[in-house]
């Protein structure tokens, strides 16, 4: 696979990296945002001086793909300093485990070898093996060996690196990739490389999961748009990419309160396959793209008005969730003075600072001594979990979901 610099030098800015056709149209711009959102800073100074770039989303009318047309992958520093894990949330962990169990049972993964591209801290790959997969190979520069405790460790192998052609020799029955494809600019090139590496092993199963941009456009959830995510898929554009690169679709569904797309595929057998209902979304996506800029302006106006009222009333405001959504929410709206602090249950985020604005990240245990009047919850799916935690501390702030 070519280096990022080679890809950048050769890329036609008018070409879709998903279907390779020309005629993409920009529709949303954000300037001066941090290039990382899962890499929290050790100090306020580092947070405020962290490198920034501009973001310009473009839409391909041919396949429905959306991407950052001015993305520069060379600014990223994926490493063990990245903290992407959501496994400290009981809600997310329940979903992750149920998905692992379902995939093992539905696709007969018992005893099979799984290769996970972008395995993070290895939690999901571990769950697959714990539920019956035979062995797992995980590839991710952010993997930290000492973070993983499991009775199946002897059946797991991890490589601290980015997936590339260097690992084409690794063979597996299943290739899994969760919340990684959205970080990849040349999506067609990656899927083509995977298909080439599979070769004649037509029974190889692909299991991918990633965010659904259709929901982001419709809500509009602008906080789900940030520099690290350079590629944005709907169910249709994802399926079209898989078909174009030589795969047949076995499953195409929305999960996790319709926030994530789940797709299962195998190398094409050469027969024509009827499109699944979820693939018919080109017109719908184009309509949402057209409406997104005005929806964003209204959402921005609403949030700034609400935050202004709280500030005028001397309300103490906390943002719950110190991940990418928080970074985007704070930096897109330029909220350096309207939010007092950020709360996150992940202990590895606590004591750090949000890149761009420098907001401190605290743990929930700090709240009884310094309770907020208002809490902005960055993902409504965690509302029950957060409310139970606050109730248990005898705290009853006003909760507003993003």
Secondary structure, DSSP 8 states (H G I E B T S, - for coil): ---HHHHHHH--TTB-TTT--B--EEEEEEEEEES-SS--BSSHHHHHT--EEEEEEEE-TTT--EEETT--GGG---STT-----TT-HHHHHHHHHHHHHHHHHTT-BT-EEEEET-TTSHHHHHHHHTTBSEEEEE-TT--GGG---TTGGGEEEE-S---GGGTT---SEEEEES-GGG-S-HHHHHHHHHHHHTT-TT-EEEEEEEBHHHHHHHT-GGG--TT--EEB-HHHHHHHHHHTTEEEEEEEEETTTTEEEEEEEE--SS-----GGG--HHHHHHHHHHHHHHHHHHHHHHHHHHHHHHHTT--EEEE--SHHHHHHHHHTT-SSS--EEE-S-TTTTT-B-TTT--BEE-GGGTTTS--SEEEES-GGGHHHHHHHHHHTT---EEEE-
